[in-house]
């Protein structure tokens, strides 16, 4: 008997759906970074990679939050920032997510938010510059996207391992 049958009315497949989406995104991002980008060499592709990384990380976080909520270890709210704080404070330690990984997650989410709100972005040398409304620059490089990808893969692996242990 599977987990779904054991938990009755709970929608268990929700956290599994989030993990599958994250895994698909990470595979796509890996291909974009190591195959597509070297072929086309268009730095603006880094913005697409950033957006996809953001979706992957949010799906991993949502999977963890849903799983922990399902087993009544946390309470969720309608506020995304509060839920992120719950993830960092209550869930991250259980999943062996390091301080460095937390910093990268926050940096990625911040960059993705700046990209969404940016009135202007341009390519300069080996990086993409994202300007905020007050013209404060943030940059994204190929090396930074690779760093985010590695962190995403580690987070996905830790999530899968921890969830397997817990059920």
TORKOL-4160 file (C-alpha; in steps of 0.2 Angstrom, whole numbers, padded with zeros to 4 digits, m for minus):
167
<pt num="1" X="0000" Y="0000" Z="0000"/>
<pt num="2" X="0007" Y="0017" Z="m0005"/>
<pt num="3" X="0008" Y="0033" Z="0005"/>
<pt num="4" X="m0007" Y="0040" Z="m0004"/>
<pt num="5" X="m0018" Y="0026" Z="0003"/>
<pt num="6" X="m0011" Y="0027" Z="0020"/>
<pt num="7" X="m0015" Y="0046" Z="0023"/>
<pt num="8" X="m0033" Y="0046" Z="0018"/>
<pt num="9" X="m0040" Y="0063" Z="0013"/>
<pt num="10" X="m0023" Y="0072" Z="0012"/>
<pt num="11" X="m0017" Y="0076" Z="m0005"/>
<pt num="12" X="0000" Y="0068" Z="m0004"/>
<pt num="13" X="0004" Y="0069" Z="m0022"/>
<pt num="14" X="0006" Y="0088" Z="m0020"/>
<pt num="15" X="0024" Y="0088" Z="m0013"/>
<pt num="16" X="0028" Y="0074" Z="m0026"/>
<pt num="17" X="0022" Y="0085" Z="m0040"/>
<pt num="18" X="0033" Y="0100" Z="m0034"/>
<pt num="19" X="0048" Y="0088" Z="m0033"/>
<pt num="20" X="0045" Y="0082" Z="m0051"/>
<pt num="21" X="0043" Y="0100" Z="m0058"/>
<pt num="22" X="0059" Y="0105" Z="m0049"/>
<pt num="23" X="0068" Y="0090" Z="m0056"/>
<pt num="24" X="0062" Y="0093" Z="m0074"/>
<pt num="25" X="0067" Y="0112" Z="m0072"/>
<pt num="26" X="0085" Y="0107" Z="m0066"/>
<pt num="27" X="0088" Y="0095" Z="m0080"/>
<pt num="28" X="0082" Y="0109" Z="m0092"/>
<pt num="29" X="0093" Y="0122" Z="m0084"/>
<pt num="30" X="0108" Y="0110" Z="m0084"/>
<pt num="31" X="0106" Y="0107" Z="m0103"/>
<pt num="32" X="0104" Y="0126" Z="m0106"/>
<pt num="33" X="0120" Y="0130" Z="m0096"/>
<pt num="34" X="0131" Y="0116" Z="m0103"/>
<pt num="35" X="0124" Y="0113" Z="m0120"/>
<pt num="36" X="0113" Y="0128" Z="m0127"/>
<pt num="37" X="0123" Y="0142" Z="m0119"/>
<pt num="38" X="0140" Y="0137" Z="m0126"/>
<pt num="39" X="0132" Y="0135" Z="m0144"/>
<pt num="40" X="0123" Y="0152" Z="m0145"/>
<pt num="41" X="0134" Y="0162" Z="m0133"/>
<pt num="42" X="0119" Y="0174" Z="m0130"/>
<pt num="43" X="0121" Y="0182" Z="m0112"/>
<pt num="44" X="0103" Y="0186" Z="m0112"/>
<pt num="45" X="0100" Y="0167" Z="m0110"/>
<pt num="46" X="0106" Y="0169" Z="m0092"/>
<pt num="47" X="0090" Y="0179" Z="m0088"/>
<pt num="48" X="0080" Y="0164" Z="m0094"/>
<pt num="49" X="0091" Y="0152" Z="m0084"/>
<pt num="50" X="0089" Y="0163" Z="m0069"/>
<pt num="51" X="0070" Y="0163" Z="m0071"/>
<pt num="52" X="0070" Y="0144" Z="m0072"/>
<pt num="53" X="0081" Y="0142" Z="m0057"/>
<pt num="54" X="0069" Y="0152" Z="m0047"/>
<pt num="55" X="0055" Y="0141" Z="m0052"/>
<pt num="56" X="0065" Y="0125" Z="m0048"/>
<pt num="57" X="0070" Y="0132" Z="m0030"/>
<pt num="58" X="0052" Y="0138" Z="m0026"/>
<pt num="59" X="0046" Y="0120" Z="m0031"/>
<pt num="60" X="0059" Y="0112" Z="m0020"/>
<pt num="61" X="0054" Y="0124" Z="m0005"/>
<pt num="62" X="0035" Y="0121" Z="m0008"/>
<pt num="63" X="0038" Y="0102" Z="m0009"/>
<pt num="64" X="0047" Y="0103" Z="0008"/>
<pt num="65" X="0034" Y="0115" Z="0016"/>
<pt num="66" X="0019" Y="0104" Z="0009"/>
<pt num="67" X="0028" Y="0088" Z="0016"/>
<pt num="68" X="0031" Y="0096" Z="0033"/>
<pt num="69" X="0013" Y="0103" Z="0034"/>
<pt num="70" X="0006" Y="0086" Z="0029"/>
<pt num="71" X="0014" Y="0078" Z="0044"/>
<pt num="72" X="0009" Y="0093" Z="0055"/>
<pt num="73" X="0027" Y="0098" Z="0059"/>
<pt num="74" X="0023" Y="0116" Z="0053"/>
<pt num="75" X="0009" Y="0128" Z="0050"/>
<pt num="76" X="0008" Y="0137" Z="0034"/>
<pt num="77" X="0001" Y="0155" Z="0030"/>
<pt num="78" X="m0005" Y="0164" Z="0015"/>
<pt num="79" X="0011" Y="0175" Z="0016"/>
<pt num="80" X="0025" Y="0169" Z="0005"/>
<pt num="81" X="0038" Y="0178" Z="0016"/>
<pt num="82" X="0032" Y="0170" Z="0032"/>
<pt num="83" X="0032" Y="0153" Z="0024"/>
<pt num="84" X="0050" Y="0156" Z="0018"/>
<pt num="85" X="0055" Y="0161" Z="0035"/>
<pt num="86" X="0047" Y="0145" Z="0042"/>
<pt num="87" X="0056" Y="0135" Z="0028"/>
<pt num="88" X="0073" Y="0143" Z="0034"/>
<pt num="89" X="0070" Y="0142" Z="0053"/>
<pt num="90" X="0061" Y="0125" Z="0055"/>
<pt num="91" X="0063" Y="0115" Z="0039"/>
<pt num="92" X="0081" Y="0118" Z="0033"/>
<pt num="93" X="0089" Y="0110" Z="0048"/>
<pt num="94" X="0079" Y="0094" Z="0046"/>
<pt num="95" X="0085" Y="0093" Z="0028"/>
<pt num="96" X="0103" Y="0097" Z="0032"/>
<pt num="97" X="0102" Y="0113" Z="0021"/>
<pt num="98" X="0118" Y="0123" Z="0025"/>
<pt num="99" X="0119" Y="0142" Z="0029"/>
<pt num="100" X="0129" Y="0144" Z="0013"/>
<pt num="101" X="0114" Y="0136" Z="0003"/>
<pt num="102" X="0102" Y="0147" Z="0012"/>
<pt num="103" X="0112" Y="0162" Z="0007"/>
<pt num="104" X="0112" Y="0156" Z="m0011"/>
<pt num="105" X="0093" Y="0153" Z="m0011"/>
<pt num="106" X="0090" Y="0170" Z="m0004"/>
<pt num="107" X="0102" Y="0178" Z="m0017"/>
<pt num="108" X="0093" Y="0168" Z="m0031"/>
<pt num="109" X="0076" Y="0173" Z="m0025"/>
<pt num="110" X="0082" Y="0191" Z="m0024"/>
<pt num="111" X="0090" Y="0192" Z="m0041"/>
<pt num="112" X="0074" Y="0184" Z="m0049"/>
<pt num="113" X="0063" Y="0197" Z="m0040"/>
<pt num="114" X="0074" Y="0211" Z="m0047"/>
<pt num="115" X="0073" Y="0203" Z="m0064"/>
<pt num="116" X="0054" Y="0203" Z="m0064"/>
<pt num="117" X="0053" Y="0221" Z="m0058"/>
<pt num="118" X="0067" Y="0228" Z="m0068"/>
<pt num="119" X="0063" Y="0242" Z="m0081"/>
<pt num="120" X="0080" Y="0239" Z="m0090"/>
<pt num="121" X="0093" Y="0225" Z="m0092"/>
<pt num="122" X="0108" Y="0225" Z="m0103"/>
<pt num="123" X="0123" Y="0214" Z="m0107"/>
<pt num="124" X="0140" Y="0221" Z="m0102"/>
<pt num="125" X="0156" Y="0210" Z="m0105"/>
<pt num="126" X="0153" Y="0193" Z="m0098"/>
<pt num="127" X="0138" Y="0197" Z="m0087"/>
<pt num="128" X="0120" Y="0203" Z="m0088"/>
<pt num="129" X="0116" Y="0219" Z="m0078"/>
<pt num="130" X="0099" Y="0221" Z="m0071"/>
<pt num="131" X="0094" Y="0238" Z="m0066"/>
<pt num="132" X="0081" Y="0242" Z="m0052"/>
<pt num="133" X="0069" Y="0256" Z="m0053"/>
<pt num="134" X="0081" Y="0267" Z="m0044"/>
<pt num="135" X="0095" Y="0261" Z="m0056"/>
<pt num="136" X="0104" Y="0251" Z="m0044"/>
<pt num="137" X="0113" Y="0237" Z="m0053"/>
<pt num="138" X="0113" Y="0218" Z="m0050"/>
<pt num="139" X="0123" Y="0206" Z="m0061"/>
<pt num="140" X="0121" Y="0188" Z="m0066"/>
<pt num="141" X="0136" Y="0179" Z="m0074"/>
<pt num="142" X="0137" Y="0161" Z="m0081"/>
<pt num="143" X="0148" Y="0156" Z="m0066"/>
<pt num="144" X="0134" Y="0162" Z="m0054"/>
<pt num="145" X="0121" Y="0152" Z="m0063"/>
<pt num="146" X="0132" Y="0137" Z="m0062"/>
<pt num="147" X="0133" Y="0140" Z="m0043"/>
<pt num="148" X="0115" Y="0141" Z="m0042"/>
<pt num="149" X="0112" Y="0125" Z="m0052"/>
<pt num="150" X="0124" Y="0115" Z="m0041"/>
<pt num="151" X="0115" Y="0122" Z="m0025"/>
<pt num="152" X="0098" Y="0117" Z="m0033"/>
<pt num="153" X="0104" Y="0099" Z="m0037"/>
<pt num="154" X="0111" Y="0097" Z="m0019"/>
<pt num="155" X="0094" Y="0104" Z="m0012"/>
<pt num="156" X="0084" Y="0092" Z="m0023"/>
<pt num="157" X="0095" Y="0077" Z="m0018"/>
<pt num="158" X="0094" Y="0082" Z="0001"/>
<pt num="159" X="0075" Y="0084" Z="m0001"/>
<pt num="160" X="0073" Y="0067" Z="m0009"/>
<pt num="161" X="0084" Y="0058" Z="0004"/>
<pt num="162" X="0076" Y="0066" Z="0019"/>
<pt num="163" X="0058" Y="0062" Z="0013"/>
<pt num="164" X="0063" Y="0044" Z="0009"/>
<pt num="165" X="0069" Y="0043" Z="0027"/>
<pt num="166" X="0054" Y="0051" Z="0034"/>
<pt num="167" X="0041" Y="0039" Z="0026"/>
